[in-house]
Amino acid sequence: MKKALVFPGQGSQTVGMGKDLADNFPVARQVFEEVDAALGEKLSAIIFAGPQETLTLTENAQPAIMATSIAALRVLETETGFKVSEQAAFVAGHSLGEYSALCAAGTLSLADTARLVKKRGKAMQQAVPQGQGAMAALLGVDYAVASEIAREATGSDVCAVANDNAPGQVVVSGSKEAVLRAIEIAKTKGAKRAILLDVSAPFHSALMRPAAAIMDEALAATKINAPCVPLIANVTAKAESDAATIRRLLVEQVTGMVRWRESVQYLAAQGVTRVIEIGAGKVLSGLNKRIAPEMETVNIGTPADLEAFAKVE
């Protein structure tokens, strides 16, 4: 059976995530402690106890979700003997989750990953003044129609497809006025719903260029190894194993589209039959079932998930 590991992105954060792992498994506790040490702050206290609005700040949410994913992975490895290099054919992650995937594949150390995603979150947050950018989910339209809607809505502003998540779920991002226009246009193009998202910045659009420049510099100063198994990159939706290419794609990813639908289709085409979502929530599992219903999806985020996994492996 060919398996792939996938890691969730921003929006999966909830207060208390990973706490039961940290309480029950020393190896999980070590991950949170190492992330705290790398950042020079007690992020784990915010993850476990909140408040939710502090956890949801992009610069906290990104390292928090990554830490929870890697804590869950470490427990999976120690409790079941799972080895990424031997038992996974690929790794992938949604936006921020790409960093968790690269940490899982040994491309980035945990400490470096924590520092990079903290910087990424801060840079993305600060790239556009509050209230000037927006994102909207267009439900019931495919990528081609969403692209057309974004083109029509642009005018002299910025509007582009940011996330091609699944059939019938596409997200556009850009200047607030353009995104509001896209919501109105979507209603005339057959969208079932078009909803403004509660996000702090227009991620994965050209407005994120200042953040891409910051990440370019940060990644240039970071040791990047070849992954032990190929990464399905957000930007290319195909397998990447070259360290220099991965570095470049991580920079492009800040302004580029997350090609999640194509990434999961690629996994299915490579013969992957089981996808293991590692970390908080089940967002990707829901998307994956819509993209490739023939692939089995398993979640690892709690001690109960681990017990269930141990029985089927």
N, C-alpha and C positions, 0 to 999 in steps of 0.2 A: 504493500500500500504506500503510495507516494503522498507525503504530507508537506504542508506549508504552514509557517507560523505568520500570523498577521497581528498588527499592533494598532490600537485605536488612537485617534487624534483628539484635538481639543473639542470640548463639548461633552466628553465622557466623565468629567470630574464630578464627584459627589463627596461631601464631607464624610469621613470615616472609611473611605475606600482603602483597602490594604491593611486596615488595622487588625482584623482577625488573623491575617497572615503574619503580621509582625508580632502579635501576641502569642501565636502558637509555634512559630518557626524562627529560630535564631538567625538563619540565613536570610530571611526576609527583613528582619530587624536590622541586620548589618547593611543591607542595601539603603534603607532609609537613613541610617547613621552616616553612611559614606556620602550620600547626596547632601545631607546637612553640612558635613565637613567641607565638601567641595564648594558649596555656596557660601559658607561662613554664616549661615543662619539656620534657625530651627524650622525649616519648611515642614518637617513631619508633624509638628504641633498644629500647623494650619490644615494639613491633610486630614489628620485624625479628629480634630476638634473644631475646625472652622475658624471664623465664620465663613459661610458660603461665598459672600461677596468678595472676601479677601482671596479665597481659593480660586475664584473665577477670574481674577485679574490675569491677563494673558501671561505675564511674566512669572506668575505662580502656577497657573494651571498647566503650562507646558512641562516644567520639570516634575510637577506632582504626578501627572499622568504617566510620564516616562518612568519615574521611580516605582510606581505601583505595578507597571508592566514588568519591569526587570525583577522586582521582588517576587512576583508570581512565577516568572520563569525560573528563578533560582530555586524556588520551592519545588517546582515541577522536576527540575534536574536532580535535586538531592533526594526527594521522596520517591521518585519513580525510576531514577537512573536514565532519564531522557537526555540524549546528547544532540545538541543542535547540529553539529558537524556530521553526525551519522544518521540521524533520524528525520531531519528536515531536508527537503529538496530545495526549498526557497524560503526567503523571508520577505515580508513586505509590510509597509505601515502607511496609514492614511495621514498625509501631511506631517504633522509633528511626529506621528507614529513611525515615520521613516527613520528617525533618529533612534528610537527604541529598537527597531529592527536591526540597525547597524551595530548597536551596542550588543544585541543578542548574538550577532554573527562575528563579534570580535573585531569589527572595523574601528570602533571607538571604545576607549575605556569608559567605565561608568562615570568617573569624576569629570572627564572631558565632556561626555554627553550632557551631564547635568549643567555644566558651565555654558555649553553651546546653546542648549534649549532655553536657559534663563536669558541669555543674551538675545536669542532669537525672539523670545516673547516680548522682551523690553523694546527691541528695535521695531518690531511689527506694530506694537502699541503706539510708539512715538512717531512712526513714519507719516501719519496723517492726523491733523488736529481733530480732536473729539467732535463727532457730529457731522464731519465733512464727507465721510465715507460710509458705505452700507453694503450689506449682502442680502440677497433674497433667494429663497428656495422656490423653484418653479416645478410644481408637481403635475404629472400627467403629460409632460412633453419630453421628447427625446433631445439628444445633444444637438442634432442638426437644427431643430426648431428653436431651441434655446439660443444657439449661436446667432440665428437670424434676429431673434428678439433683442439680444444684446447689441447687435450691429445697428438696428433701427433706433435703439434707445440712446446710443452714444452721443450723437450731436457733437458739441464741442467739448464734451466731458469724457470720462473713462467708464466703460462698461464692458465686461468680458465674462465668459464662462470661467468660473473658478474651480468648480468641482463637478465632474461628470461621475456622479456617485453610483447610479443604478438606472435601469430602464425606468423612465418616468420620474426620476429625481435628479434634477440638475440645479446647481447654485450659480447665480451671477453675482459679480462683485464690482465695485467701482465708486464713482462719485455719487453722493446721496441722491441728487436730482435725477441722474441717469438711471439709477436703480429703481427709483419710484416710477419713472417712465416705463421701465421694463415690466414692472408689475402690472401697469395698465395695459401695455401692449400684449402681455401674456394672456390676458383675458380674451383678447380677440383672436388668439392663435390656438385656442383649444386647451389651454392649461386648466386643470381641475381647480387648482388653487395656486396663488402666488403670495408668499408670506415673507415679510421683512424679518430677518433673523436678529436675535439679540446678541450681536457681536460688537466688539469694541473697535474694530478696524476693517477695512476692505481687503481681506487676505487674498492672496493669489491673484492680484491684479497689478497693472503697471504702476499703481500708486504706491506699491511696496518697494519701489526701487531704492529708496534710502536704506531700507532694512537689508536688501540684497547686498548693498555695498558693505555694510557692517559685517554681514555673515561671510562675505568673500574674504575680508581681512581676518576674521576670527578663524575660519576654516584653514586659511593659508598657514596659520601659526599652530595648527593642531595636527598631531600624529594620526594619520589615517592608514590603516592596514587593509589589505585585500580581505573581503569577507570570507568566512569559512564555507558558506554556501551563497549562491548568487542572490542579490537583492533585486526585486522587481521594482524599479524606480517609478515614482509618481509621474515624472516628466516624460519618460519614454515608454512606459507600460511594457517593458521587457526586461530580461535578465541582464544585470550589470555586475561585473566582478573586478573591474579595474579600479584601483584606489583613486587615481587621478581623475578618472571619469566621474566617479561617485562624488568626489569633492566639487567638481564643476556642476553636477546635477543638483546638489544640495543648495547651491547659490541660485541656480535657475528656478528651483522649486518655490522660492519665496514669491516670485512674481508669476510663475507658470501655473498651468492648470493641473489639478490632481486628477489623473486619468484612472480612477479606481475601477470603473466598469470594465475598461479594457485590461487592466491589470489582473482582475479576477478571471476574465475570459482567457487571458494568457495562461494562467495557472491551470485552468481546466484543459486547455489545448495541449499542455505539457504532460497531461496524465495525472495531475494531482486529484486525489479522491477525498482527502480529508484536510480541512482547514482548521487550524487551532487558533482561536482569538485569545490573546494573552493580555490580561489587565482588566481595567474597570469597564463595566457595562457590556452591552451586547449589540452595539450599533452596527459594527461591521458584519456580524452574523446575520442581522436582518437584511443588510444590503446584499450580502453574498448569496443568500437564499433566492433573492430576486434575480441576480445575475446568472448564477449557475446552480439551479436547484438540485442538479444531480450530485453535487459535491456535498459531503457531510461536513457540518460545522460543529465544532466543540468549543466550549468556553472554559478558560482557566483564570479565575479571579478570586475564588474563595476556597477555604478548606473543603467545603462540600463538593465543589467542582473537581478538586483533585481526587477525592475519593471515587467519584463517578468515573473519572478518566482512568484511574488505576484499574477499574473493573473491566473497561472495554479494551484496554491496550493488551 
